[in-house]
Structure formats: C-alpha cells, structure tokens
Amino acid sequence: MDLEFVGIDPNTEHEGSPTVWLDKEHEELVFQGWHGGTELIERIASTSWAEGHAAGIPEGEGVFRLPIRMVPIIRKAV
C-alpha cells in the first residue's frame, strides 16, 4: 500500500523538506527530516532511559530532527 501524504514543513521552499506520511496498512507514521548526526546521537546516549531499556540507538534505527512548527501536521496524521 502507498504512503498517504499528510503534510510538509510550511517553511519549505524547494529542497530540504521535512515531511510526514501515514502508512495505514501498518498503522505507522513515516517522517522525513534532517539527519540527527553524531552530536545528537551522543547526546541521546548520555540521557536517562526507561528502566530496562538499553541506552543509545539500536542498530537499524536512526534519529532525525523535525521543526516544532510541524506539530500540527503530526497531530493531523494521528
């Protein structure tokens, strides 16, 4: 099943476009954003975690950034 476009960063001009899609078949949100980078991953690794949860980012996962101004788009998706 195709992803359903929900919205794009309202400040996007032509490139670098944080975007939100909905995957109805898997009941998941799909985000496009700026890669978190090494500095953000290091900050995440040094934060507190839920009890029983390993610190850091597991293999196969990643971190990325979306601007706060996209919160209305994320709410629309859910």
VENNOR-V645723 format. One record per residue. RES is the residue in three letters. SS is DSSP state (a for helix, b for strand, c for the rest). NEAR is the number of other C-alpha atoms within 12 Angstrom. Layout:
# VENNOR-V645723
res: <RES RES>
ss: <SS SS>
near: <NEAR NEAR>
This chain:
# VENNOR-V645723
res: <MET ASP LEU GLU PHE VAL GLY ILE ASP PRO ASN THR GLU HIS GLU GLY SER PRO THR VAL TRP LEU ASP LYS GLU HIS GLU GLU LEU VAL PHE GLN GLY TRP HIS GLY GLY THR GLU LEU ILE GLU ARG ILE ALA SER THR SER TRP ALA GLU GLY HIS ALA ALA GLY ILE PRO GLU GLY GLU GLY VAL PHE ARG LEU PRO ILE ARG MET VAL PRO ILE ILE ARG LYS ALA VAL>
ss: <c c c b b b b b c c c c c c c c c c b b b b b c c c c b b b b b c b b c a a a a a a a a a c c c c c c c c c c c c c c c c c c b b c c a a a a a a a a a a c>
near: <9 11 20 20 21 26 28 30 28 20 17 17 10 10 12 18 21 32 33 31 27 26 19 17 11 13 14 16 24 26 31 27 25 19 18 19 16 15 13 19 21 15 16 21 18 14 15 13 13 9 7 7 12 15 17 21 23 13 8 6 11 20 25 22 22 27 24 15 18 26 20 17 25 27 16 16 25 17>
